[in-house]
Every structure is written in C-alpha cells, then in structure tokens.
Amino acid sequence: MARENLGLLLGFVGVCIFAGTLPFTHIAVEHLSPLFVTAGRAALAGLLALATLLILRKPWPSLRQAGAMALAASCLVGGFPGFTALAMQSVPASHGGVVLGILPLATSAISTLIAGERPSPAFWLAALAGAGLVIGFTLHEGGGSLGQGDIFLLAAALASALGYVVSGKLVRSGLAGWEVISWVLVVALPVTVPVALWSMPEDPTRIPAWSWIGFAYVTLMSQYLGFFAWNAGLAIGGIAHVSQVQLLQTFVTLLIASVLNREPIALSAWFVAAAVFVLVIAAGRAKVRRDKA
C-alpha cells in the first residue's frame, strides 16, 4: 500500500471513531455537567495512558516536546471537548457534525503556518469549496445567523485544528501516534483530575446508565484510542492531505445521530455530505509539498 494511501486509511479509521463524539457527548450532557464530561473523560483517559506508558517503560519526553504537548493538551483535552460539550446542550448532534466540517480547512491553514506544508492551488480550491458548503448549510439552518451553539462549535474546530497540527509535528519528530496522545493526556493530569473530582455528580448512581455509556465512549474512544490511528495517519500521509478525510466525519456523524439520538436528518444535510465527499476525493489527489525540516 502506498504510504499516502496508508495515511488516508488510518485517518479514516480515526474519523469513524471521532464521528461518534458529538452524538455520545449529546447523551452524556443530558445528565452530566459539561465541565465534568470535559475533565472526567480526560482524567480517566490520562490515567489509562499513564499506566500504559509506565508498563511499556517509555522514556519521558524532552522539555521541548513537553511544551508542545502542553499546547496540544490545552486544545485537545480542554478546548475541543469543552466547547463541544457546551454546544451539545443547545444544538442537535447532526447539526454539530455538519458545522465541524470546517475543521479540515482550519487544520490545513494552520499546517501551512507551523508545519511546513504547502498545498497546491487545486487543493485549496477543493478545501475552500467544502468549507463554503458547510458554512452555507450552517447559515441556512440558523436562518442566516450563527447561534451560540454554532459559535462554540467553531471555537472547538479551531482548537482541534491547532491540536491536530501540533500532534502531527510531534509524531513526525519520531514519537508514535499513541505515545503523543498518551503524553498529552498525562501532561494534563494535574489539571483534569482535580477538576473532575470537584465537578463529579454528588450521587453517580442517580445518573442514567445511558449517560454513563456516552461518557465512557468519549473517554475511551474519542479522547484516547481514536488518536492512535489519527496521529499516525497525519504523520504518514501528511497533515494537509489526511485532514481532508475529516470532511467525511460529517457523513458518519449524521448516520450515528440518526440512530443513536433519533434525530431527523434533513435531505439537504445528506446532499451537503455527498458533495463534501466528492471534494475530499479532489483534495486528496491535489499536490501538497512539505518543506524540509
């Protein structure tokens, strides 16, 4: 398998896992506070990551790597989960999935600034067209304006994009994808554990099992295991190229939300998802040059 295709495949595996984030967050915040969902998922995933690193006797990161990991943690452990948890209190998961379609363009833009990637004009044309479709759909759904939930989702997209690029650079420096997300979670433990303990429900037994299932998914899959494939894909296939695969996350999220959250999906949403799929193919075939390190 060509290296670029392997990167795209790994990225798609990560996308399928991440696609469940909004639907499962939606059911988690029905009975759990957004603060606890954000800190709790990171704290538990971080403890699992710490145990994994210790068992495998992985060396501690350098001071420079630790700084980059702290930045990634602020984005992927705090920013994205926090903003999406707040958004899921006011908008459907299916709507959120479409709005987050802006994420690949944001990731590509940031990668040109700090990761030394130079996409071709054809790439940008496809990426901008996909983002334009997503933004147009969002404005149409909101009657020509952005609601509070949309603002939270856009902030989540920017935080996630920066976190992805920083993580991708760490993987390209020689760390495995699973090591990067593991250390990112461990770096955040001094913050996430106290906040999780402070914000946890007074009587966990009174929380419906369905909300705990949602919390368990975003903890194990969204916050940890999904990054194993995603970070490796970014490193192998290139940040700009593989980030475009995340446009397909909209389509997968719609499918999950229609079943899990029983949300009616408008025909226009499916058309947008289908059009975005075509643009992903176009962006994937466009050239992206990497500057030499």
N, C-alpha and C positions, 0 to 999 in steps of 0.2 A: 504494500500500500504506500502511495506517495506520501511524503512527510506532511504536505499541506492537507491532504485528504484525511490523514490520521488526526491532525489537529482539529479539523472541522468535525470529525466524528466524535472525538472526546468532548468538544464544545457542545455538541448536540445532546450528548448524554447529560452534561451538566444543566443544559437548558430544560430538559424534560423534568429534572429534579426541581429546579428553581421555579418551574411553571406552577407547581403546587403551593408556592409560598403564599400568594395572596389569598387563594381560597381557604387554606388551612389557617392563615392568620385571621381571616374573617370570622371563622367559627371559634377561634381561641379568644378573641377580644370581646365576644358576646358576654362572657362571664369573668374574664380576667382583665386586669388593667393593662393598657398599652405599655406602661413602664415595666411591669413585671414580665410581660411577654418578651420585651426587648432585652432586659437584663438577665432574666431567667434562662432564656434559650442560649445566650452567650456564656453564662456562668457554667451551666451543665455541659455544654459542648467543650468549653475550655478545660474543665476538669477531666473530661474524657481525652482531650488532646494531650494534656499534661501527662496522664498515665501512659498514653501511647508512646510519647517521646522518651519517657523515663525507661519504659520496658525495652525499647529498641536502642537505648543509650545513644541518642542523637546528641551531637555537640551543641553547645549553646551558641546562639548567633553572635556575630560581631557587633560592636557598638553601632556601626553604620547601618547594619541590617536591622538592628533593634529599633533604630529611629524610623526607618521605612515601615517596619511592622507596626509601630505605634500609629503612624499616619493611616495605614491600611485599616487598623482596628477602629480608629475614630470614624471611618467611612462605612466599613462592612459590619462592624459589631454594634456601633452606636447609630450612625446616620441612617443607613438604609432600613434596618429593622424598625427603628423608632418612627421614622416618617411613614412607613407603610402601615404600621400598627395604628397610628393616628388616622391615616387615610381610610382604613378599613372600617372605621366607626361611622363614616358618613357616605361612602360610595360603594357600589357593588364590586365584587372581585373581578367580574368580567370587564367592567369599565376600567378598573385599575390596570388590568392586563393590557388593554389597548393603549392607555396613556404611557405605560412604561415601554412602549415600542420606541420611544425616543432614546432609550438607553444606548443602543448600538452607535448612533450618531455621536452622542456625547462621549462614549468611550473612544471612538475613532479620533474625535477632535482633540481630546486630552492626550492620546497616544502620540499625536504629531508634535505636541508641545514638550513632552517629557520622556517619551520612549524612543525617539529617533526613528519613527516610521513616517514614510512619505507616500500616502496614497495617490494614485493617478487621478486625473480629472474624471475619468469614467467611473471610478469608484465613488467619488464624491457626488456625482450626478445621481447614481443609484441610491446612495445613502440619504441624500437630501430629499429625494422623491419619497422614500419610505418614511422619513420623519415628517414630511409635509402631509402625507396621508394620515398619519397618526394624530398630528395636531389638528388637522381639519376635522377628523372624526370627533376629537375631544370637544372642540368648539361647537360642533353640531349638536352633540349630546347635551352640552351645557347651555344651549340657547344663545350661543355667541359669546359666552364669557366663561372664565375659569372659576370653579368653586373652590372652597377651602381644601376639600379633598384632593382636587387636582394640583393645587399648589404643593401640598405635602408629597404627592406622587412625583412631581417634577424635581423637588428637592431630593427625594430618595434616589431618583435616576442620576442626578449629578454626583451625589455621594458615592453611589455604587460604581459609577464610571471611573471616578478617581481611584477608588479602592481596587478595581479590577486592573487598572494600568500599573499601579504600584506593585500589586501582587505579581502581575506578569513579569515585571522587571526583576523582581526577586527570584522568580523561577528561572529566568534566563541567566541569572548570576551563578547558578549551579545548584540551587536547592530544588528538591522535588516539590511538586504542587501540593501534596498533602502536608509536607513539612511547613510550607509557608502558611497555610491557613491554621495549622496547629499552633505555630509560634504566635501568629496574630491573636488567636484566642487566648493563649497563655499570657501574653503581654497585657491583655485587657482584664485579666482576673482580679487584680487589686481593686478595680472599679466595679466590675459586674457582680462579683459575689456579694459585697455589702449591699449594693442597691437591690439585688434580687431578694436577699433576706429581709430587707426593710419593706419592700413593696409586695411581698407574697401575701396571698389571702389569709385572713385570720383563721378560717376553717376550710382547709383544702378539700375536705370530704363533702362539702356542700356545693362544690363546683361540679357541674355535669361532666360525665365521662367524655362526652363529645368534644368539649372544650379542651380537656387534657390531651385528647388524641391530636387535636390541631396543634397544641403546644409541643407535643412530642415530635411531630413531623418537622416543624420549623426548627426545632432544636437539633435533631439528629441529621436530617436530610438537608434542609435549607442552609443551616449555619455551619455544617461540617462536611458531610460526605459529598455533597454536590460540588464543593470546591476541589475535591480530589481530581475529578475529571476536567472541570472548568479551567483551573490554573494550568494543568498540563497541556490542555488544548491551546491556551493562549501562547504558551511558550513554544510549542511545536509548530503551530500554524501561523503565528503572528497575531498580535493584538487586534489590529485593524480588521484583518480578514475574519478571524474567528468571532469577533464581537458582533459581526453582522448576523451570525446564526441566531443571536438572541432575538432578532425580529420574529423568529418562529415561535418564541415563547408566548407571544400574544395568542397565537392559534391554539397552542396546547392549554394555556390558561383558560381560554373560552370553553374548551371541551371539559376540563375539570370542574369549572364553576357551574356549568350547566347540569352536571351530575351531582357534585358534592353539595353545592349551595342551592341547587334547584332554581337557578336564575334563568329567566327567559332571555335568549340571545337574539338581538335584532338581526335581520338579514344583512343590514349594512355592515355590521361588525364582521360577519363571515366574508363579505366582499373585500373589506379592508385587509383582513388577514390573508386572503388569497392573493391580493395584489402585492402585499408585502413579501409573500413567499417568492413571487417572481423576481422582485427586486433583490432579495437575498441571493438568488442564483446569479443575477447580474453582477452584484458587488463581489461575490466570491470569485468570479472569473476576471475581475479587473486587477491590474498590477498594483502591488504595494511594495515600495522599496524601503529597505531597512538601512539606516546609517550604520557604519561600522562603529563598534564600541571602542 
